[in-house]
C-alpha cells in the first residue's frame, strides 16, 4: 500500500513538472524524465500530451496529424485513405458506420480549420467502444518564423460519446499547447521573448441526436465553444498578465503623468459617488 501511494505521488509530481515546462521541449523533457522513472514509462507516455506531428498521405496527397490516438505499433493511420504508414495489415480500424462518420467529420473540421486558423492541418480519428464510441479532433497551426516571430498552436480534443436513443452524452477533454517567440529582428536570440505553456479544460453535455450526422454538429459546437474559451484564457494569462508585469516594472508614460491620471480618476469617482448619495 505504501509503495502504491509513493508511486502515485511520484507520478503526480512528474505530471506537474511536465505541465510547467515549455511545450516546445516536451519530447526532450519526457525522455529525460523516462530515464529517471523507467518504471512509469507506459503511464507517462499515455498521460503526457506531446506536440502533434505532420505527415503526408502518399495515396491521397494530403497532410494529416500523427499522435498516439492513430498509432498502432510504429505505424500511423491516415484519416483520408484509412491506410497505415508504414503499411500494417492487421491494424485497428473503425467500423463501417464509424468510418463514414469519420470521413464527414474530417471534411467538416477541414472547413473549420480554414475559418478560424486560415491554414494549418486538422485530423479527426474515431474508434469503437462497445455500444458507444470515442474520438479525437486534432488541429495544428505553425508560424515558421519567416517574420520576427514564430510559434505553434496544438489543439487536442478527446471526446467520449455515449448514445441513449435520441440523446447522447458527450464528455470533452481539451488541451491546447501554445508556443510563441518574438524578437527584435529575425534570428536575434539575445532579444527574444518566449511565451509558452499548455492549458487543459473539460466539458460535459447531453444533446439531442436526430441522426448520425448530428454527432458532427454537436461535437463541432462543443469544440468551437471550448477553443473560444481557452483562447481567451490564454490571452488573459499570457499576454495581459505579461503586459501588467512589464508596466509594473517600468511604466511606458511618465510616472508623474500616470499618477495625476489616477488621482483625477479617483476624484471624479468620488464626486459621482457623492452625487448619487
C-alpha positions in Angstrom: 0.0 0.0 0.0 2.8 2.4 0.9 4.6 1.6 -2.4 1.4 2.3 -4.3 1.0 5.7 -2.6 4.6 6.6 -3.2 4.3 5.7 -6.9 1.2 7.8 -7.2 3.0 10.7 -5.6 5.9 10.4 -8.0 3.5 10.3 -10.9 1.7 13.4 -9.7 5.0 15.3 -9.3 6.2 14.2 -12.8 3.0 15.3 -14.5 3.0 18.6 -12.5 6.6 19.2 -13.6 5.8 18.5 -17.3 2.9 21.0 -17.2 5.3 23.7 -16.0 8.0 23.1 -18.6 7.9 24.7 -22.1 5.7 22.6 -24.5 8.2 23.0 -27.4 10.7 21.0 -25.4 8.2 18.4 -24.1 9.8 15.5 -26.1 13.3 16.2 -24.7 12.0 16.6 -21.2 9.9 13.5 -21.4 12.9 11.4 -22.5 14.9 12.8 -19.5 12.0 12.0 -17.2 11.7 8.4 -18.5 15.4 7.9 -17.8 14.8 8.9 -14.2 11.5 6.9 -13.9 11.7 4.0 -16.3 9.1 2.1 -14.2 6.5 4.7 -15.2 7.2 4.7 -18.9 3.8 3.4 -20.0 1.8 5.7 -17.7 3.8 8.8 -18.6 3.6 8.2 -22.4 -0.2 7.8 -22.0 -0.7 10.9 -19.8 1.7 13.5 -21.3 0.4 15.3 -24.4 3.1 15.8 -27.0 3.2 18.2 -29.9 1.4 16.8 -33.0 3.5 15.6 -35.9 2.6 16.4 -39.5 2.7 13.5 -42.0 1.9 13.1 -45.7 -0.7 10.6 -47.0 1.0 9.2 -50.1 -2.2 7.8 -51.5 -4.4 11.0 -51.2 -1.6 13.5 -51.3 -2.9 15.3 -48.1 -1.3 16.1 -44.8 -2.5 14.6 -41.6 -1.6 14.7 -37.9 0.1 11.8 -36.1 -0.3 11.1 -32.4 -0.9 8.2 -30.0 -4.6 8.1 -31.0 -4.0 7.0 -34.6 -0.9 4.9 -33.8 -0.6 1.1 -33.9 2.9 -0.1 -33.2 5.2 2.1 -35.2 2.6 2.9 -37.9 0.1 5.8 -38.0 -3.3 5.7 -39.8 -4.3 8.5 -42.2 -7.9 9.7 -41.9 -8.0 10.4 -45.6 -7.1 7.0 -47.1 -7.7 4.9 -43.9 -4.2 3.3 -44.5 -1.3 2.9 -42.2 2.2 4.2 -42.8 4.3 2.1 -42.8 1.7 -0.4 -44.1 0.0 -2.5 -41.4 -2.4 -5.3 -42.5 -3.8 -6.1 -39.1 -4.1 -2.6 -37.6 -7.0 -1.2 -35.7 -9.7 0.3 -37.9 -13.1 1.9 -37.1 -16.3 0.1 -38.1 -18.0 0.9 -41.4 -20.6 3.1 -39.7 -17.9 5.0 -37.7 -15.7 5.3 -40.8 -18.4 7.1 -42.7 -18.8 9.5 -39.7 -15.0 9.9 -39.5 -14.9 11.0 -43.2 -17.6 13.5 -42.7 -16.0 14.9 -39.5 -12.7 15.3 -41.3 -14.3 17.3 -44.1 -16.2 19.5 -41.5 -13.2 20.3 -39.4 -11.1 20.9 -42.5 -13.6 23.8 -43.2 -13.5 24.8 -39.5 -9.7 25.0 -39.6 -9.8 27.3 -42.6 -12.4 29.6 -41.0 -10.6 30.0 -37.6 -6.9 29.3 -38.4 -6.6 30.3 -42.1 -4.4 27.3 -42.7 -2.7 24.6 -40.6 -3.6 20.9 -40.5 -6.5 19.1 -38.9 -7.4 15.4 -38.4 -10.3 13.5 -36.8 -10.0 9.9 -35.6 -12.8 7.8 -34.2 -12.8 4.4 -32.6 -15.5 1.9 -31.3 -16.1 1.4 -27.6 -18.7 -1.3 -27.3 -22.1 0.3 -27.7 -20.6 3.8 -27.8 -17.6 5.4 -29.4 -14.8 7.9 -28.8 -12.6 10.1 -30.9 -10.1 12.9 -31.1 -10.1 16.2 -33.0 -6.5 17.5 -33.7 -5.6 20.9 -35.1 -2.1 22.3 -35.6 -1.0 25.7 -36.9 2.6 26.7 -37.2 4.2 30.1 -37.9 7.6 29.1 -39.4 9.4 32.2 -38.3 9.6 33.9 -41.7 8.9 37.2 -39.9 10.2 38.4 -36.5 8.0 35.9 -34.6 7.4 32.2 -34.7 5.1 29.9 -32.9 2.9 26.9 -32.8 -0.7 26.1 -31.7 -1.7 22.5 -31.0 -5.3 21.6 -30.1 -6.1 18.1 -28.8 -9.8 17.5 -28.2 -10.7 14.0 -26.9 -14.4 13.2 -26.9 -16.3 10.3 -25.4 -19.8 9.7 -26.7 -22.5 7.5 -25.1 -25.7 7.2 -27.2 -29.0 6.9 -25.4 -31.7 6.7 -28.0 -32.3 10.2 -29.4 -29.9 11.7 -26.8 -26.2 11.4 -26.5 -23.8 12.3 -23.7 -20.6 14.0 -24.7 -17.5 14.2 -22.4 -14.9 16.5 -23.9 -11.3 16.9 -22.6 -9.4 19.6 -24.5 -5.7 20.5 -24.3 -4.1 23.5 -26.0 -0.3 23.8 -26.3 0.9 27.2 -27.2 4.5 28.2 -28.1 5.4 31.7 -29.4 8.7 33.5 -29.7 9.2 37.2 -30.7 12.4 39.0 -31.3 13.5 42.5 -32.3 14.9 41.1 -35.6 14.8 37.7 -37.3 17.5 35.5 -35.8 18.2 37.8 -32.9 18.3 35.3 -30.0 19.7 37.9 -27.5 16.4 39.9 -27.6 13.9 37.0 -27.7 10.7 36.9 -25.7 9.4 33.4 -25.2 5.8 32.7 -24.1 4.8 29.1 -24.0 2.6 26.8 -21.9 -0.4 24.4 -22.0 -4.0 24.5 -20.8 -6.5 21.6 -20.2 -10.2 22.0 -19.7 -13.3 19.7 -19.7 -16.9 19.9 -20.7 -19.8 17.5 -20.3 -23.1 17.9 -22.2 -26.2 15.8 -23.1 -27.5 16.8 -26.5 -30.2 15.6 -28.9 -29.3 13.3 -31.8 -31.7 13.1 -34.7 -29.4 11.1 -37.0 -25.7 10.1 -37.2 -24.6 13.4 -38.7 -25.9 15.2 -35.6 -22.8 14.0 -33.8 -20.7 16.1 -36.0 -22.8 19.2 -35.3 -22.7 18.6 -31.5 -19.0 17.8 -31.4 -18.2 20.8 -33.6 -20.2 23.2 -31.4 -18.5 21.9 -28.2 -15.0 22.2 -29.8 -15.8 25.6 -31.1 -17.0 26.9 -27.7 -14.1 25.3 -25.9 -11.5 26.7 -28.2 -13.0 30.2 -27.8 -12.9 30.0 -24.0 -9.4 28.6 -24.0 -8.1 31.2 -26.4 -9.5 33.9 -24.2 -7.9 32.3 -21.1 -4.5 32.0 -22.8 -4.7 35.6 -24.0 -5.6 36.8 -20.4 -2.9 34.6 -18.7 0.0 35.1 -21.1 -0.4 38.4 -22.8 -2.5 40.6 -20.5 -0.6 39.4 -17.4 2.7 39.9 -19.1 1.7 43.4 -20.1 0.7 44.2 -16.5 4.0 42.8 -15.1 6.1 44.9 -17.6 4.1 48.0 -16.7 4.6 47.4 -13.0 8.4 47.2 -13.6 8.8 50.0 -16.0 6.0 52.4 -17.0 5.8 53.5 -20.6 4.4 57.0 -20.0 5.9 59.4 -17.4 5.2 58.2 -13.9 4.0 61.7 -12.7 1.5 61.8 -15.6 0.2 58.3 -14.7 -0.2 59.3 -11.0 -2.0 62.5 -12.0 -4.4 60.5 -14.2 -5.1 58.0 -11.4 -5.7 60.9 -8.9 -8.1 62.5 -11.4 -10.0 59.3 -11.8 -10.4 58.9 -8.0 -11.6 62.5 -7.7 -14.2 62.0 -10.5 -15.3 58.7 -8.9 -15.7 60.4 -5.5 -17.7 63.3 -7.0 -20.1 60.9 -8.8 -20.5 58.7 -5.7 -21.4 61.8 -3.6 -24.0 62.9 -6.1 -25.7 59.5 -6.0 -25.8 59.6 -2.2 
